[in-house]
Amino acid sequence: MSEPLNRQQYLEYCRNCLNKSFDSQIGMICRLTKEAPDFRDTCEYYLPVRNELEDVQKQLIRLKAKKNKRRTVGIVLVIFSVALITVLGTQAINAIFKNKRLSEGFERTGGEFFEEEDYKAAIYYYELSIEYDAQNYSAMHLLGRCYEELEVYSKAITYYSEAIRINPRYAKAFRSRGYLRYKLNKYDTAIKDYIRSLELDPQNTTALGNLAFLYVQVYEYEAARKYYYELLKYKPNDYKSIAELAKVEFDLNNIKVSEELAYKALNRLAENKDSPHRTLGLVYIEKSMPDSAIKHLSIALKYAPDNDHHYNNLGFALALSDNEQEAIINYNKAISLNANNPSYFLNRGDSHSRLGRYKEAISDYNKTIELAKLYEEYNCGVCYNNRAVAKYELGDTIGYNQDLELAKKEGFPETYSRWSILKEKNK
């Protein structure tokens, strides 16, 4: 009596059978017996499809190559249909439609497992779907989604790209690939994917919002502004986007518009209320209204108590109201949450200097200059200038003159703004 097959042999034998199925605990099983294969030599239930499908596909390709391109579409379709019936016969044509139906069925089953977050089982069925219809770009895209959820990003992008190759007008695949490229910090290619998705589906608000957000990440605020306003044409009550737009308008120095948008979002936003409060805090700092700024930034911290930016901005507002000690306490909290932002040390150094703590101020300015090397667009002219002042107060005239020269080389004060954008190198 012959020996049972090993696991690999069973897999190779069964993968081309219509009766194969999948169990999340066992793996591949027989759809009829509901058990793992255990036959010897051959299986009485074996129902092959793949070879027939390949033959049909090859013949279709040959027929397609013979089409006369100058004939009308109607004539071509008639002749192709006659030729198809003649060469392949009714059975072969039925096989094509049968395999498409099988592909769609396996895709639906994969979707059920995807909804249950059983991504490995979903992958199994999506792969089956593609076996029966290699042009099923929807299943290809969903395979990418599974691998994205499993954090196998290279495979996810491969499947998204393959879906796009099959159907270059499949906007959903462009959106998925763009989002994944954003997660991988590949902002330039992510932006291109979202732009293409919007060319194909211009009213997709998810793509509009994500593209606007991406432009914020690369500091292209005019472009971000454009896409936020486009989004609001279709979703005028998207208060989260209104809050984001308020920040963009502030960065573009449109202070009045920023203030109006922030209040509009604040009155209707159900969550993330720290964002419009922070924007209003910055607006009132810019308008030299420190009490109002302190009020809004304090509320922002109630909603987001671990946000280092809120602590830094609150410190700045407190310093504007001459409360340097409280300002330092907030700068300390900001630094404890993020010790890599040079502005936090610069602001704390300024408070120490105004309190006459020049050694502490110099230490903070030194740290600012060190951290500024991590950023492309951080102008350190003010760091050298303010360190020069502290050195002068301590009687270090040589250091004072050296730092003034360094500040001059950096373009202080003309090129410096406390709201200058930080851009990390090699991001």
Summary of the structure (lengths in Angstrom):
residues: 427
radius of gyration: 31.9
end to end distance: 65.3
largest distance: 101.4
contacts: 1374
relative contact order: 0.04
helix: 70%
strand: 3%
